[in-house]
Structure formats: structure tokens, C-alpha cells
Amino acid sequence: MREPSPTLPFDLRSLEIFLAVCETGAMSSAARRLGLTQPAVSLAIGDLERKLGFELFDRTVRPLAVTVAGGLLRQRAGALIAEARQIAPLLRETERGTVPLIRVGIVDSLSRVLTAPLASFLATRADEVSILLGLTASHASDLLTRRLDLFLGVDDLEDWAGLERWQLAKEPYILLLPAGTEPPRTVGALRKLAQSLPLIRFSSRSQTGLEIEAHIRRLGLTPPRAFEFDTPYGVTSMVAAGRGFAITTPLCIREAALSGARLVTAPLPGPQISRKLTLVARHRELGRLPRELGAMARGVLVEVGASNP
């Protein structure tokens, strides 16, 4: 077999023929099912094998058995054909101005503020809406692998081409302290605080956690690792319980929704840092929907006091 071609080595018709041979176990049976001649099917399979660079069938047995490579292609080809068959129904749905399904990821710190408005907005644009909460890193991976259609989070994936980005808000990182704690006014006072009170961390699995860790290293802070959490509630509740202090954001505090908790907020001493919240979608795949959704989300965030980008 020669080296695989660098161009796409198959089309949907060749995959359909391949699957028919897999299901019937014979070139002749696949030909009858598809209304083709047996030589045409044999030629299509041979051409597919040549382009892929692998034998797909063991021709020494009857009925034909797939090779290891053929088994892998059968799994993937079935999914591709199923997706392709959905295209025409999906296009017909657009005549009504809606899509059948929209899948959205929201970073945890935006869920309390944006979930309900976002769901109401999307209900007018899609027959079914799926909203997943969690870490931006997970949503970014799901967007790139097409398990999500867009996400609202902290990472704008600036190094990835083929995406469109709509900034939603920009908010500062601030100190969150237990009741009765004197806010530090200088970096030196912050270092002293970190020696007497543990820093409650956001998990390094989160973009927020990574940004905070990078900043405290720049400040020369080396607080011991005691507690870290994936969610704003975990961080905020530990500070409310007096177990330490945190570097967080206004939206993260709001997300925790600890009404009645006695907490102290203060500006972060030294250089100021902030985080950007961005809507990210694949470029031009959803028409005007990402832009309109971004505008709606910006309006909601302005109402709750988050600053504009």
C-alpha cells in the first residue's frame, strides 16, 4: 500500500459504500442494496483503501471481515454518515428562524447571573437548549471538539483560529477577608497577612485560579497550600468561616450567594489585575446569534454592576 494522500482520503459516498459492505459481508450484496454493480463497489473500496493507505477488509474469509483499521473506520464513518443525514432536516428548520439544538457552556461564576436570562433568550432561537455549567477549560475543550456550540467564560482562546469572540465584561480581582480582618494597604502588608492567614485558592484547573497564582508569584507571595476549590461558593464559604482569605472577583462573590455572611472586601494592593469574560463561538456557524447573545449578556452584567470591556 502506498503512503496516504495528504488530501481528504474519502467522500461520503465512498463511506456509504464501505458501510454497506461491512453490514452485508459481501461486495455483491452491498451492490444490490445500493443499486450499483459489483465492479463499481469493488472499485470504490479499492480506491478508498489506496487513498487511506490501509487494507479495510480481510478478503481471505467469507463473509468479508473488517481489519483493525476497517473496524476503526466503521465506527467513525457511521457517525459521519448519521451527521450528514441530519443536514437537510436542519436546513429546513432554519426556515422557521430557529435551530433544533443549541449547546452552551457557562463558567460557574456567571451561572447565577446569566443562566435564566440566557435560557429565556435562547428559547426563542432553538427548539432545545442545553446549558452546561463548569470550568472554562472544560467548555473550551468541548467547543473545539464540537460538543458545545459556544461558551461564556474566562479564556478567549486567542491562540486558536476559526473562532469569533464577543467580550462581555471586565472585572477586577479583589481581596476577600473574614469579618474583623484589617485590609492590607500595601504589598508588604499583604505578605504579612499571608504569613498569618491561609490563602483559600481557586483550583489550578480553572483559568481564574491560574491568573491568581501567576499574580501572587509576581508579588513574591508564597503562601502555603491549604485549601483550593473549583467553585466560587467553596472559596467564599471558607473565607466566611474564618479559615483564610482569598483573591477573587465581585461576580465570584455574588455567585456564592452567602447572604448574611460577614465578609470584608478590599482592593488588591500593588499592581491591579482583572479578568475578562468572553463569549466564544466557532466563526460564522451560528449567524448573528453569538453577537446578539453577547449583547444580551453584556446588558445583564452591566445591570449587576460588572464593568464593560
N, C-alpha and C positions, 0 to 999 in steps of 0.2 A: 504493500500500500504506500502511496506517495504521501509527502507532507501535507497536512490540511491547508486549504486555501485561507488566506487572511481575510477574505470577504465572507459574508454570511453564507454558511455552507448548506442552507436549505431554505425552502419556502414552505408555506402552509400546505400546499397541495402534496408535496413530497412527504411531509409528516403525516398527512391523512392517509396516503397510500401505505406508508410504513406501519401505521397503527392497524390498518385493515389486515395486513399480512400477519402482524402479531396476534390479532384476535382470531383469524381463521386458520392459521398454521400452514398456509399454502399460498403460493403466488396465484395459482389458478382460481382459488376460492375468493381471494381478495379482488381479482379482476372481475369476477362475476358480480360481486357485491357493489363494486364501483362503476360497473358498466364500461370497463376497459378491456383491452386484450391482454393476455398473459405476457406477451413480449413487452408491452408498454409498462406493465408493473415491474417486470424484471429489470428493464432498463432504468426505471426510476429508482429502484432500490440500489442497483449497481452504481448509479450516478451519486446517490446520497452517500454511500459508503466511500466512494472515491473522494468526494469533497470533504467528508469528515475525517478520513484517514483511518477508519476502523471498520472491521467486519461487524455487521449488526446481527447476522443470523448464522447459526451452525447448520450448514446445508447437508451434513452427513446423517442427520436424523430426520424422521418423519413422525408427526408433523414438525415443521421447522421450529427450532428453539432459538430464543434470543441469546446472544453472548452477554457478557457482563456489560460491555459498552451499550449493547442494544437494550438491555434492561434499564440502564440509566436514562437513555434517550426516551424509552417508552414512558417513564414516569414524567419527564419534563414535557414531552410532546403532548401528552394527554391534557396537561394543564394549559398549554399554549392554545391548543385547538378549542378547548372549552371557553377560554377567554375570547378567542376570535369569534366564536359563535354568538357571543353576547354583544358584539359591536353594533349590529343592525338594530336590535331592540333598544340599546342605549341611545342610539341616534334618534330613534323615533320618540323616545322620552323627551329629548331636548325641544321638540316641537311644542311641548307644554310649558317650556321655560323652567323645567326642573331636571334634576338628575336623580337616578334611582337611589344612590347612596353617597353620602359624604362622610369621610372618616377624619376626625380631628383629634390632635393631641394638645393638652393644656398642661403647662408646668404647674406643680402643686400650688405655688404661691399666688396663682391667678384664679384658682378654681372657685373660691368663694365669691369673688367679684364678677367673674365672667361666665361661669357655666350656664346660669339661667338665661342671661341676655343672648349668649351665643346660640344656645339651643333654640330659643324663640326665633332668632333671626334665620337660622339655617332651616327651620321647619317650613319656611316659605320657599326655600330653594331646593329642597330634596325630599324624596318620599321617605327616606330613612336616614337618621342621623346617629352616628356612633361617636361618642366623646370619651376619650381615654385620658385619665389623669396620671401624672407621674413625673419622672425626671426628664429634663430636656434631652439628655444623651440618648435615652431610650427612644424618645419621639423622633429625634434626628435620624437614628438608625432605621426606624420604621418608615420614615419618609423616603429615605434613599433606596430602600428595598420595596417600596410601593405598598407597604401595609398601612400607611396613612396617606391622606391627600394633602394635608397641611398641618402645621403645628404652631402654637403660640408659646414661645419660651425665651430662654436667656442666650442661646447660641444662634447666631445668624448664619452659620456655615459659610463664612465668607470665602473659604478656600475651595468651595465646590461650585462648579459652573452649572448652568442649566436650571438655576433656581431664581425665583423672584422673592424680594424681601420688602416688607412694609413695617417700618418702625412704629411701635405703639406707645412707648413711654420710656423715660429715663428717670431712675430714682437713685438717691444717694445711699451708700452704706452708712449706717449709724451704729452707735453703741446702745446696747440694751442691758440694763443693770438691775439687780434686785432692789427692792424698796430699801431706802436708807443709805444707799451707797453714794458717796460723793463722786460726781462725774469727773474724770481726769481731764485737765485742760491742755496738757502737753503730752508729747510722745513719751517723755521721761516718766510722767505720772501714770501713763498707760502701762509702761513696762513694770512699774512698781505694782500696779493693780494686778497684772498678770502673774506676779510672783505670789500674791496672797489669795487670789480667787481663780479657779479654773476657767478656761475658755471653753464654753459649750460650742462645739463645732457643727457646721453643716458637713455632711458626708462628702468625701473627696469624689464620690460618684456623681455629684451634682456640679454644674457649672458655677453656681453661687459659691459652693464650698471651695472650688479651685481658685476662684478670684480672690476670696478672702485669704486663703493660705498664701497666695503669691504676695498679697499686700502686707501681711504680718511679717513675712520674710524680709521685705524691703525695709520695714520699720525696725528690723533687728529683734523682733519678739520671738521667743522660743518657749511658749507656754507648753507644759506637759499635756499629752493627750489623755483625756479622761472620758468624755462623752462626745459622741457625734451622732447625728440623726439625718435621715433623708428628708424629713418634713419640717416645715416651719413650726408646726404645733409642738413637735418634740423639742426643738431648741427653745422655744418661748416658754413652754411649761417648766422646763428645768431651771430657767432663769427666775421664773415666778416662784419656784420652790426654794430659791436661795442657793442653788447648787453651783452657781457660777455666773459669768457674764457672757455676752455674745456680741458678735458683729453681725448685723442683719439689715433688713430694709423695712420701710414703712408697710409695704404690701405683705411682706412675710409676717409682720406682727399682726396685721389685720386678718390674714388668713388663719392665724392661730385662734382668733376669736375667744380670747380669755377675758371676757368681760368681768370686771370687778377685781382682776388681778392687779396687785400693786407693783408697778414696774416703773423704772426711770429710763427715759431715752435722752440721748445727748449726741451732739455732733462727734464724729470721729476725729481725734486730734491729728495734727500733721496733714500730709497731703490728702486731699479729698478724692475718693473714688466713687464710682457709680456703676450701675448695671443697666444695660439696655434690654428692653423687652421687644421682641420682633415676631411678626408673623412670617413664616417661611412656607412657600409652596413651590411645586415644580412649574417652571416657566411656561406661561400661556396655556396650561392644560385645563384651567377652570374658568377661562374668560375673565370677566370683571369681578367674579366672586371674591377672590382674595383681597382686592383693593376695597371693595365695599365692606367686607367683613372687618378689615383693618380699620377703616374709618369708624365703623360702629364701635369696635373695641377701644379705640382712642377716646371716643366720646365718653364711654363708661368710665375709663380710667381717669379722665380729667374730672369727672363728677366726684370721684372718691379722693381726689387730691394728688394723684400721681402726675408728675410733671410731663410736659410734652417732650418729644425727642429734641 
